Amino acid sequence: MDPATYPVERDGLTNEEPEEVWESFARTISKVTGRPRRESAEKCAQTGHGNEFAAPQQVESEARKEGEIPVEEIDAQGTFPEGGLRAWLVVVAAWFLLFCSFGLMVSIGTLQDYWSQHQLAYLSASTVAWIPSVFVYLSLALGLFVGPLFDRYGPRWITLCGSVAELLMVFLLAECKTFWQMMLCCGMLGGLAGALLTTTSLAAVAHWFKEKRGLAQGIAMAGSSCGGLVIPLILRTTLPKYGYAWSMRILGFVFLFCFVVGNILIKARLPPSAEAQKRSMVSLSIYADLRLGLFTVAVFGFEVVLFGALGILPTYATLTTSFSPDTGFYLIAILNGVSCIGRILPGYVADKVGRFNTLAIMIVFTLVFMLALWLPLGATSLPALYAFSALFGFGTGSWMALTPACIGQLCKADEFGRYYGSIYFVASLATLICIPISGELVEKVGPQPMVGFFCAILTLSLIAFAFSRWACLGRRWTLRAKV
């Protein structure tokens, strides 16, 4: 079949893929899931009704002909509010929830440094690093189970449980003095709370927006950047003045206010569908989708670079120059501050020119400045290091905002939680590897080899992402399609 004859929607996206592509894809699914080839082929022949590149769906039964489908399901597959007071209040709720959950994730290094100098000074830095590593890993990995729970039951009770767990974690952490107390409290309980809040917040926003999803989720994710900027400032101000215990309690009261607002405003637009109730909690067949499989590989690389760089940037500054001890803190503060802009502006542009297109541009943007600034000048020039920190924050901030928006193009709105959780279950392994060893490696192999390693990983991620876009376009290379 001539690629020029593929059906195309008004925005340049392919409406269906050629039959021979789906035939090979169907054989792959049948091997992974054990389902008959005929059933897999039928599923692959259908596209989702609510997204540009929806995942294969099961053929509607005879009993579900036009006119017999419930109104809420038609709404789920077709129209989205794209705004209005109720929709934007959900974005506000997600902002407050992500301020606490994801904000603590990206600023946990402040607590890690304090523990290394006080309560856990008798342990090596790499041992202490396992606490934030497990915390971040579980916050992302447990989305594999939280996502399907959201699709089945909605956000209300999941958000409430996550809020209570996060508050318990913060107030109990104020009393912790040993490694295992902190591991159980911050690593385990905090990781569970983070998964409940992060996955649910982003999935709720996806229910209300399609055309403006990039902007909406970018605004919501800006809450995590603000948290990454404000939480370290709170701790650095209160720790010398009030001590560790009361600093954590003050942080807990700030979180309490955010959780009250978030729980009041959070709301799912779509009631749980009967299909979601019957769906298995964990389905490996998701990874058989070539688009999603390649996208998962790309996101894994993003997490290696993001959390690896966050882990080594303060250490990198002290090893390569004679900067003041506060240099590392200022680098991370600049990164998180500019990241807030990076989560909103590219999201707005992505809704105009395509989410995959914009994310590809931002990956190249980040890679170029890693090669042009960090690799040659980061070890010798403080202004270059500050400039790179700002540009890196802008680039990686866009990754965090656009990744959920791209996931939304691979599935229906009422399946977003399951797909988001499945992708980040794999990507979370990067945090389990990078956070404990990045600081140790930079001391042993030197900072410049580590920067080169991150550049290589990001290049591989860019290649995987390019092929994911290629698969979305019916295995065609074209630059002008809005995707």
Summary of the structure (lengths in Angstrom):
residues: 483
radius of gyration: 22.4
end to end distance: 21.6
largest distance: 73.2
contacts: 1804
relative contact order: 0.15
helix: 77%
strand: 0%
